[in-house]
């Protein structure tokens, strides 16, 4: 269920079988062809070029429409990551340990295959204090400006809190999970001979629908770049 109230309370939502089977099939075909001639496990598409990929652009607009209608927050797509993961891509560091992102985004995962425990489901805290984590995140940036964190170039802040309860989001192909990156999260490990294919949509957001000059400026500049491509 996607609701503004639950999102504000928990910092995430999930929607089973968001895509139709027909659209999911087209998306998987696009995904597979994209990786045919590369050894990379991540392919990134910037928002300003998304219009060049018909099926990907269609999925984006369906997601954007749903989020705006249900959550009523300002959104601006930054990019889309096509990710394939296997047992041998796992490491004992971010993003496979609990963390929040240093830069706050709204992120959304679209599962392209059925994700069970053996596929390494996205895992998220269900009892964290989002506002408290925002203070933690901002304090890191203050210290960073003072030179205290210059040695740490990782994208996330580790969260070590034994009081937190985590939920593994196991869902069938075509399902989505959206979350505030201030909500502690991590990617679970993948069993041998299993895999996880996902699309990751990375959005800038104010996490409300209030007017923001800085957000408007970012949106205008982004659309201008898109227009010029």
N, C-alpha and C positions, 0 to 999 in steps of 0.2 A: 504494500500500500504506500502511495506517495501522498503525503500531507505536509503542509507547512508546519503544523503544530509538532508532529513527530520529528520532523527534520530539525527544528529548533531545539527540541529536547535531547535527541540522541546524536545528532550530527551526521546521520546517514539514512538512506532508504534503500529498499530493494523492490524490484518489480519483475515478477516471473513472466517469461515469454513475452517480452515487450515487442519484439519484432514478429511479423508474420513469417510463416515458413518459407514463402516464396522470396521475400526480401532477404531472409537469412541465407538462403541458398545462393542468391546472387552475391551477397557480401562475402561468403566463404569462397566462392569462385574467384572473386577479386583478390581476396587475401592470399589464396594459394598461388595465383599467377604472379602476384607481386614478389613472392619469395622464390620463384622458380630458379632464377639465375643469380642468387646471392647467398652468401654464407652468414649474412647478418641475421640477428634475431630481433632487431627493432628497425622499423622503417617509419620515419616521421614525415607528416604532411602538415605544412603550415596552413593556417586558416586562409590566408590570402590566395593560396593556390588550390583550395579545396574544390572550387567550382569546376576544375579540370577533371574531377573524378566523379562521375555521375552517381553511382550507387553510394559512395561514401558521403557525398553532399546530401543525398536524399535522407540517409540515416541521421546525419547531423541535424537537419531541419526538423525531423520528427522528434528527436531528443530535445532540441531547443524549445520547441513548441510546448511539449509536455512539462518541462521544468518551469518555464515562464508561467504557465497556467496553474500549476500545482503549488510551486514554492514561492512564486512572486518575488524573485530576487533578480538583481541586475546581473546579466551574463554577457561575456564576450569570449568567444572561443580563441584560444591561443594556438593550439595545434592538436593533431590527432596522432597517437602512436599506435602502430600495428605491432603487436608483441607476440612472439612465440617463445615458450619456456619449456625446458626439459629438466630432468634430474641433474644433469651435469652443468646447468647454468646457475644453480643455487650456490650461494655463498653465505658465510657466517657474518654478515654485515647488512647494512641497509640495502634493499628494502625488506630484508627477511627477518628483522627484529623490530619490536614495537617502537614507533616513532611518530612525531608530527613533523610536517614540513616547515622549513625555515621561512619559505615564502608561501603565504596562504593562498590556496586555490580551491576551486570547486572541481573535483575530478569525478569522472564517471567511467566505469568499466562495463563493456558489453562483452558477455561471454559468447564465443563463437563455437565452442564445443561444450558438452555437458561437463559441469565442474562438480566433481565429487571430492571426498577427502583425499583420495590418492592423486588428484590433479592439482593440489595446492591452492585451495580457495583463498580469495581475499578474506582477511581476518580483521575485525574492527571491534573496538571497545564499545560496550553498551551502557557503561555507567560513568563515563568521564565528564569532567567539567570543562566545556568548550571555552567558556570565558576565562577560566583560570589558565588554560593552555595558551590563550591569546596573550595573556600577561607574560607567561614564560617565554613565548616566541619573541615578543617585543623586547624583553629584557636581554635576550641573546643578541639582538641587533644593536642595542645600546652598547653592550660590552664589546661587540665586534668593531664598532666604530672607534672604540677606545684602544683597539689592538689586542684585546684579550683572546680572541678566537681566530686569529689569522692562520693558525695551523690546521683548523678543521674546515675542510672544503666539502664535506658531505652535505647532501641536500636536506637532511633531516636532523631533528633533535631526539636523542634517545629518551624513551620513557620507561623508567624502572619503578613501577608502582604495583606492589603485590595486591593492592585492593581492587585493581581493575579486573573486570570480567570481560573476556573476549568471545566473540561469536564468529565462527567460520561460515562464510556465506556460500553454501552449496546450492546451485541452481542449474536448471537445464539450459541448453544453448538458446541464444536469443534473449536471455534475461539481462537486466542491467542492475548495477549497484552504483549509487551516487553518494558522495560524501564530502564533507568539509575537512580539509587536510589538518585542521586543528583537532580532529578526533583521532586518538591514537590508533594506528593501524600497521599492518605488515602483510607481506606475501608469504603464504605457507609453503613448506617444502613439497616437492613433487616426487612421487614414488618412481622407482626405476621402470622404464618402458611406458611411462605415462607422459602426458603433455598438457599444456594450457595455452590456448590461443585466445587473445583478447584484443579489443580495440580500447584504447584509453583516450578519452576526450578531456583535455586540460582547459579549464575556463578561468579567466579572471572574473572575480565577483566581489561585490560589496556585501553580500549576504543579507541584503534588504533591498527594498525598491525605492529608497529615498534618493533624491537628487545628489549627485556627487560630481563636482566640476572635474576632478582628476580622472574619474572614470569616463566621463563624457569626452574629455580630451583624448584619452587613450582610444576610445571607440572611433572618434572622428579620424585620428591619424591612421588607425588600422584600416578603416574603410577606404581611406584615400590611397593607401598602398595597394589594396585589393583592386581598386578602380584602375590603377596605373599598370597592373600586370597584364 
